Amino acid sequence: MTTANAMINAQNEIIEILEAAGLIDGEKATPQQLKTNILFWDSVLKTKTSSDTQAYVVWSLVSTDKKSNADDKAYERDALATIDIFTRRRPATTTIQNLISAIETQALDKDWSFEFDGPIEYEMATAIYHISFKLNKIFK
């Protein structure tokens, strides 16, 4: 599998995971959804309105390293991604625990590993908690 194909497949699957978990793609959100739904963004939050909400998610594809070689070709690629939840709610609230559970369930259904990448951070200046997760999947 080529790097480009692994990147495209991994990015598409991460978006599918987040949408299936009930999140809205921030790039496609209506003005009303920007105010009322938990949104997700690729790599960086892109609107001030979203940073004022109770929770939002930012994801990034970190790498697609060669896993195995045969005849100088990469037949498998190990994709690594991060999902970061930013929330004004305490991480132990039902809403945030349900969000984490929904994302994890969807990731596992698509054969991604899903691991907490702690500790949970709290930004005093913005009153926002930051909860980070790592996802891995081998693409063939």
Backbone torsions as a table, in degrees:
resi	resn	phi	psi	omega
1	MET	NA	137.4	179.8
2	THR	-79.4	161.0	176.3
3	THR	-58.7	-46.0	-177.9
4	ALA	-60.2	-44.9	179.7
5	ASN	-64.3	-40.8	178.6
6	ALA	-64.1	-41.9	178.4
7	MET	-61.4	-48.5	-178.8
8	ILE	-61.8	-47.3	-179.7
9	ASN	-62.1	-44.6	-178.5
10	ALA	-64.9	-46.2	179.9
11	GLN	-61.2	-44.9	179.1
12	ASN	-61.0	-41.9	-179.1
13	GLU	-68.2	-38.0	178.3
14	ILE	-62.3	-44.5	178.0
15	ILE	-60.9	-44.1	178.2
16	GLU	-60.9	-40.6	179.2
17	ILE	-60.7	-48.9	-176.8
18	LEU	-67.3	-40.5	177.5
19	GLU	-65.7	-42.0	179.5
20	ALA	-66.2	-25.2	177.3
21	ALA	-81.2	-0.5	175.2
22	GLY	98.2	6.2	178.7
23	LEU	-86.9	158.7	-179.5
24	ILE	-109.9	134.0	176.6
25	ASP	-64.8	117.9	-178.0
26	GLY	-60.4	-27.0	178.7
27	GLU	-70.5	-23.3	-175.4
28	LYS	-112.3	0.8	-173.6
29	ALA	-70.3	143.7	173.9
30	THR	-77.9	163.8	177.1
31	PRO	-55.4	-37.0	178.3
32	GLN	-67.4	-42.9	178.9
33	GLN	-63.8	-33.2	177.6
34	LEU	-59.6	-29.0	-177.1
35	LYS	-92.5	-26.5	-168.1
36	THR	-117.0	-16.6	-174.9
37	ASN	-110.4	161.4	170.5
38	ILE	-82.2	121.4	-176.0
39	LEU	-103.7	158.5	171.3
40	PHE	-125.9	151.4	-177.6
41	TRP	-133.4	149.7	175.0
42	ASP	-87.0	114.4	171.8
43	SER	75.6	-42.5	-175.8
44	VAL	-152.8	144.5	175.5
45	LEU	-67.2	134.6	-170.5
46	LYS	-115.6	1.0	176.9
47	THR	-138.3	144.6	176.6
48	LYS	-65.5	-37.0	-179.7
49	THR	-56.1	-42.4	-178.5
50	SER	-67.3	-34.5	-179.6
51	SER	-70.1	-15.7	177.9
52	ASP	-89.5	-4.4	-178.5
53	THR	-80.1	172.4	-179.0
54	GLN	-71.7	-27.3	180.0
55	ALA	-160.7	147.6	172.5
56	TYR	-154.1	164.1	-175.4
57	VAL	-126.7	138.7	173.8
58	VAL	-123.8	131.1	178.8
59	TRP	-121.5	154.6	177.4
60	SER	-145.3	140.3	169.5
61	LEU	-88.6	119.9	-173.5
62	VAL	-90.5	-44.9	-177.7
63	SER	-161.1	163.1	172.6
64	THR	-138.2	72.0	-175.0
65	ASP	-74.4	148.5	174.4
66	LYS	-62.3	133.4	178.2
67	LYS	-100.7	-38.4	179.8
68	SER	-146.9	149.8	178.2
69	ASN	-122.0	144.5	171.9
70	ALA	-150.3	126.2	-178.1
71	ASP	56.1	37.8	-179.8
72	ASP	62.1	23.4	177.0
73	LYS	-121.2	141.3	177.3
74	ALA	-85.9	112.0	179.1
75	TYR	-91.7	-18.8	177.2
76	GLU	-134.9	147.5	176.6
77	ARG	-131.8	135.9	178.9
78	ASP	-97.2	107.0	-179.4
79	ALA	-88.9	134.0	176.2
80	LEU	-121.3	128.6	178.8
81	ALA	-133.5	159.3	173.5
82	THR	-121.9	145.6	171.8
83	ILE	-126.0	123.6	-178.7
84	ASP	-117.2	126.1	177.3
85	ILE	-102.0	129.0	176.0
86	PHE	-115.6	127.5	-174.9
87	THR	-148.3	146.0	173.1
88	ARG	-87.4	-12.7	177.7
89	ARG	-84.2	151.3	175.9
90	ARG	-64.3	140.6	-177.9
91	PRO	-58.3	-23.1	-179.1
92	ALA	-83.3	-2.5	-180.0
93	THR	-66.8	154.4	-179.7
94	THR	-58.7	-41.2	-178.2
95	THR	-59.2	-46.6	-177.6
96	ILE	-73.3	-40.0	177.5
97	GLN	-62.9	-38.9	177.1
98	ASN	-66.8	-37.7	176.6
99	LEU	-62.3	-48.3	179.2
100	ILE	-60.4	-45.4	-179.7
101	SER	-62.0	-42.0	179.8
102	ALA	-64.8	-42.8	178.8
103	ILE	-65.0	-44.7	-179.9
104	GLU	-61.1	-45.2	180.0
105	THR	-58.6	-46.1	-179.3
106	GLN	-67.0	-38.4	178.2
107	ALA	-63.9	-46.6	180.0
108	LEU	-63.8	-35.3	177.5
109	ASP	-63.1	-25.1	178.8
110	LYS	-101.8	16.8	175.8
111	ASP	67.0	27.9	171.8
112	TRP	-93.0	143.6	167.4
113	SER	-78.0	155.3	-177.3
114	PHE	-140.2	111.5	-174.9
115	GLU	-130.3	137.4	174.2
116	PHE	-65.2	134.6	-179.0
117	ASP	-120.6	65.5	-173.1
118	GLY	-74.7	-178.8	9.6
119	PRO	-84.8	166.3	172.4
120	ILE	-69.0	133.4	-179.7
121	GLU	-107.8	151.0	175.9
122	TYR	-126.9	124.4	-179.8
123	GLU	-97.2	107.1	-175.5
124	MET	-60.0	-41.3	-174.8
125	ALA	-63.3	-34.2	-177.4
126	THR	-107.2	-8.2	-177.4
127	ALA	58.3	42.6	-178.5
128	ILE	-122.1	133.2	171.8
129	TYR	-86.2	146.5	178.4
130	HIS	-125.5	118.9	-179.0
131	ILE	-119.8	123.2	-173.2
132	SER	-115.1	144.0	178.5
133	PHE	-133.2	147.3	173.7
134	LYS	-109.1	139.9	176.5
135	LEU	-124.2	139.5	176.0
136	ASN	-132.1	146.6	172.9
137	LYS	-155.0	141.0	174.3
138	ILE	-91.4	123.8	175.4
139	PHE	-103.5	134.3	-179.1
140	LYS	-112.0	NA	NA
